[in-house]
């Protein structure tokens, strides 16, 4: 048994946003938004996904929206690529959705709270070790809430490193599902013990997909892979340009042998070199760093 990745538009909406996803979404949101408390009893998925109505491959993000039984609306977004101004877009989307609740002349009392839950497949807050970060409007010194009308919640998947045997909370299990579903060969006992996760895995089973659905999934996976490659290449070129500029300004003419070695570095290695390059006092320092 093999499972599709929930990180594609097709899979994410099929698992969390289809007409059969209500209980799955309730369990997921209770785990993440309400920290495991059984707060949400029911919800309505807005514009549910239906087979044959998937979007084109023009976006690098996707979302599922639902109105909770307390009147709040949740926007769940899976962001697979670290694109420019992502954080600004999250704020724009929730502010626009909140304002669009009212037509001309309607009273502000009709406004209901909005929650933006963003799942990032990359690091957002490098100065925070927390897997889940939550933001609200608060008074600057005393930190009391202005109103709980707008809530931003971010999950950074790269920060989750628990193995299957280490899963404890419902939140752990759902995040593990998001990260590890494609690597599973069966439904693990600890995940199957949660009926909603077992149902999510059933939906995500490749055996339950038609040839047309598998073809669409393949196209989206290729699209995401190509976009990641383009972004990584642009970042590598930017880093190399910056490193070359700094070294030339500090030490004069570029050493072609050393620059050739630098050009062979991976993106994470170039990121680390960027942090160190200003501390070098000679080409020998650069060579020593490359040798380590």
Helices and strands as residue ranges (DSSP letters): H 9-16, H 22-32, E 43-46, E 61-68, E 73-79, H 86-99, G 108-110, E 114-120, E 132-135, E 150-156, G 157-159, G 164-166, H 170-180, G 181-183, H 189-192, H 195-204, G 206-208, H 211-251, H 256-263, H 267-276, G 277-279, H 283-291
